[in-house]
Amino acid sequence: MTSAIMKTLFTTAWCCALTACTLWPEPKPLPPITKEQQHQLEHYSWELKLLEARGVKLCLPAQYQKLDWLYQQAYQEFVAGFPHDAELTLQKYQFTADMIDRQMDWLEFHTHCFNHYSEVELREQLELYFAVDNQFALNRSELLPAYQQALTQAAAILKRHRHWHVKLVGHTDTQGQKHDNYHLGLTRANNVKRFLLEHGVNGHQVSVLSTGESQAIPDTHSRTMQLANRQVVAEILVSAHDKSPHRHFSLKDWPAMRTTP
């Protein structure tokens, strides 16, 4: 009797072992990254690029590697379905980024830790500074702190290149009245111009206009799209010759213009 029971138990265990892989439930697919998470990652990616443009790779290479590692870790945690861990990592990222930013301020004031950039490289930096996200709050025209920081760097480039001209175009989302949005877009563009002039940019280098909500992306339910609509877009032009300040060309054509006699 004991032998028969043992044989039965052994047979059952053996069958379970053979079929275990088929009986084990398949893992459920992870949910995709939400729009809000994607927006967070895009925001911190812009911050990282802004620091790169300031020369952090040259001046603070170890700190830059740490910051980049934190960003990559947060991205992987979002992808793996651990949003709480990703939020904690992004808090560490922001603390580290703020510390690096203060260190860069000190280095730029007290040392000569700078890259020597070509005109094309400076163009790319300038476009990056003007394209920073989170420029304005809902129905507001005041420049948000991160935007002010980016514009400070943009002003430093424009002051060294008096033959560059910036056309600032104010945009809004579709909330509110069309007439009010036009004036809000214009106020935003004028506030950016005022900020640049306060930081030493020549007034003849900057012009403003507004499109209001006419070019807004029609997605009022998405916070990301609303933020993208609430912005001032900068079109950067370059004079072919300093002696002809009214003859302007787009910066994308500058490599050809540099060879113009």
C-alpha positions in Angstrom: 0.0 0.0 0.0 2.8 2.4 0.9 4.6 1.5 -2.3 1.5 2.2 -4.4 1.0 5.6 -2.7 4.6 6.5 -3.2 4.4 5.5 -6.9 1.3 7.7 -7.3 2.9 10.7 -5.7 6.0 10.3 -7.8 4.0 10.0 -11.0 2.0 13.2 -10.1 5.2 15.1 -9.2 6.8 14.0 -12.5 3.7 15.1 -14.5 3.7 18.5 -12.8 7.4 18.9 -13.5 6.8 18.2 -17.2 3.9 20.5 -17.5 5.0 23.3 -15.2 6.1 25.6 -18.0 2.7 25.3 -19.6 0.7 25.8 -16.4 2.7 28.9 -15.3 0.7 32.0 -16.3 2.3 34.2 -19.0 3.4 37.6 -17.8 1.1 40.5 -18.7 2.5 43.1 -21.0 3.6 46.3 -19.3 1.5 49.4 -19.9 3.0 52.0 -22.2 4.5 55.2 -20.9 1.7 57.8 -20.3 1.7 61.2 -21.9 2.4 62.8 -18.6 5.4 60.6 -18.1 6.6 61.3 -21.6 6.2 65.0 -20.9 8.3 64.8 -17.8 11.1 62.9 -19.7 11.0 65.5 -22.4 11.3 68.4 -19.9 14.3 66.8 -18.2 15.9 66.0 -21.5 15.7 69.7 -22.5 17.4 70.6 -19.2 20.2 68.1 -20.0 20.7 69.6 -23.5 20.7 73.1 -22.1 23.6 72.2 -19.7 25.4 70.5 -22.6 25.1 73.7 -24.6 26.7 75.6 -21.7 29.7 73.3 -21.9 29.1 71.0 -18.9 30.7 68.1 -20.7 34.0 70.0 -20.8 33.8 71.8 -17.4 32.1 69.1 -15.2 32.4 65.8 -17.0 31.8 63.6 -14.0 28.8 65.5 -12.9 27.4 65.4 -16.4 27.8 61.6 -16.5 26.0 61.2 -13.2 23.1 63.4 -14.5 22.8 61.5 -17.7 22.8 58.2 -15.8 20.0 59.4 -13.6 18.0 60.4 -16.7 18.5 57.0 -18.3 17.6 55.2 -15.1 14.3 57.2 -14.7 13.5 56.4 -18.3 14.1 52.6 -17.8 12.0 52.7 -14.6 9.1 54.3 -16.5 9.4 51.7 -19.2 9.6 48.8 -16.7 6.4 49.9 -15.0 7.9 51.4 -11.8 6.6 55.0 -11.9 7.1 55.6 -8.2 10.8 54.7 -8.5 11.1 56.9 -11.6 9.7 59.9 -9.7 12.2 59.4 -6.9 15.0 59.2 -9.5 13.9 62.3 -11.2 13.9 64.1 -7.9 17.6 63.1 -7.5 18.1 64.2 -11.1 16.6 67.7 -10.4 18.7 68.1 -7.3 21.8 67.2 -9.2 20.9 69.5 -12.1 20.4 72.5 -9.8 23.7 71.9 -8.2 25.5 71.6 -11.6 23.7 74.8 -12.8 25.1 76.7 -9.8 28.6 75.3 -10.4 28.4 76.4 -14.0 27.4 79.9 -13.0 30.5 80.1 -10.8 32.8 78.6 -13.5 31.5 81.0 -16.1 32.1 84.0 -13.8 35.5 83.0 -12.4 37.2 80.9 -15.0 37.5 80.5 -18.8 36.0 77.0 -19.0 34.3 77.5 -22.3 34.1 75.8 -25.7 35.0 77.8 -28.8 32.0 77.3 -31.1 31.5 77.9 -34.8 28.6 80.0 -36.1 26.7 76.9 -36.9 27.2 75.4 -33.4 26.1 78.7 -31.9 23.0 78.7 -34.0 22.1 75.3 -32.7 22.6 76.5 -29.1 20.6 79.6 -29.7 17.7 77.6 -31.2 17.8 75.2 -28.2 17.6 78.1 -25.7 14.6 79.6 -27.4 12.8 76.2 -27.8 12.8 75.4 -24.1 9.4 74.1 -22.9 7.3 75.3 -20.0 7.6 78.9 -21.1 4.2 80.2 -19.7 1.5 79.2 -17.4 -2.2 79.0 -18.4 -3.5 82.5 -19.4 -0.3 84.1 -18.2 2.4 86.2 -19.9 5.1 86.0 -17.2 8.2 84.0 -18.1 8.6 80.9 -16.1 12.0 80.4 -14.2 13.4 77.7 -16.5 12.6 79.9 -19.5 14.3 82.9 -18.0 17.4 80.9 -17.4 17.4 79.7 -21.0 16.8 83.3 -22.4 19.8 84.5 -20.3 22.0 82.2 -22.2 20.4 83.2 -25.5 21.0 86.9 -24.7 24.7 86.2 -24.1 25.0 84.7 -27.6 23.0 87.5 -29.3 25.1 90.2 -27.6 28.3 88.8 -29.3 26.6 88.6 -32.7 25.0 92.0 -33.5 24.3 91.0 -37.1 21.8 88.3 -35.9 18.2 89.2 -35.8 15.4 87.4 -33.9 11.7 87.5 -34.8 9.6 86.5 -31.8 6.2 85.1 -32.5 3.7 84.7 -29.6 1.4 81.7 -29.6 -1.4 80.6 -27.3 -3.7 77.6 -26.8 -7.3 77.7 -27.9 -8.9 78.4 -24.6 -10.5 81.8 -24.3 -11.6 84.3 -26.9 -9.6 84.6 -30.2 -9.2 88.4 -29.8 -7.9 88.0 -26.2 -5.5 85.2 -27.3 -4.0 87.5 -30.0 -3.1 90.1 -27.5 -1.9 87.5 -25.0 0.5 86.1 -27.6 1.7 89.6 -28.4 2.3 90.4 -24.7 4.2 87.1 -24.3 6.5 88.0 -27.3 7.0 91.6 -25.9 7.9 90.2 -22.5 10.6 88.0 -24.1 11.9 91.0 -26.0 12.0 93.1 -22.8 13.9 90.3 -21.0 16.5 90.1 -23.8 17.0 93.9 -23.9 17.4 94.0 -20.1 20.2 91.5 -20.5 22.1 93.6 -23.1 20.6 92.6 -26.5 20.3 95.5 -28.9 16.6 96.5 -29.6 17.3 96.5 -33.4 18.0 92.8 -33.2 14.5 91.8 -32.0 11.1 92.2 -33.5 7.7 90.8 -32.3 4.4 89.7 -33.6 1.5 87.4 -32.6 -0.5 84.6 -34.2 -2.6 84.0 -31.1 -4.4 80.7 -31.3 -4.4 80.5 -35.1 -1.6 78.0 -35.2 -2.4 76.1 -32.1 -2.5 72.3 -32.1 -6.2 71.5 -31.6 -5.9 69.2 -28.5 -7.2 71.1 -25.5 -7.4 67.9 -23.4 -3.7 67.2 -23.5 -1.5 69.1 -21.0 1.5 68.5 -23.2 -0.2 70.0 -26.2 -1.5 73.0 -24.2 2.1 73.7 -23.0 3.4 73.4 -26.5 0.8 75.9 -27.7 1.7 78.4 -24.9 5.1 79.6 -26.3 7.1 82.2 -28.1 8.7 80.8 -31.2 12.0 82.5 -32.3 12.9 82.8 -36.0 16.6 83.6 -36.2 18.0 85.5 -39.2 21.5 86.6 -40.1 22.7 89.6 -42.1 24.9 88.5 -44.9 27.1 91.6 -44.4 27.3 93.9 -41.4 27.1 96.9 -43.8 23.6 95.8 -45.0 21.7 95.3 -41.8 18.3 95.1 -43.6 19.4 92.2 -45.8 18.7 89.1 -43.8 19.1 85.4 -44.4 17.9 82.4 -42.4 20.6 80.9 -40.1 20.1 77.6 -41.9 21.7 79.2 -44.9 24.6 80.6 -43.0 27.3 78.1 -44.1 26.7 79.3 -47.7 26.6 83.0 -46.6 30.0 82.7 -44.8 31.7 82.2 -48.2 29.9 85.2 -49.8 32.5 87.8 -50.8 
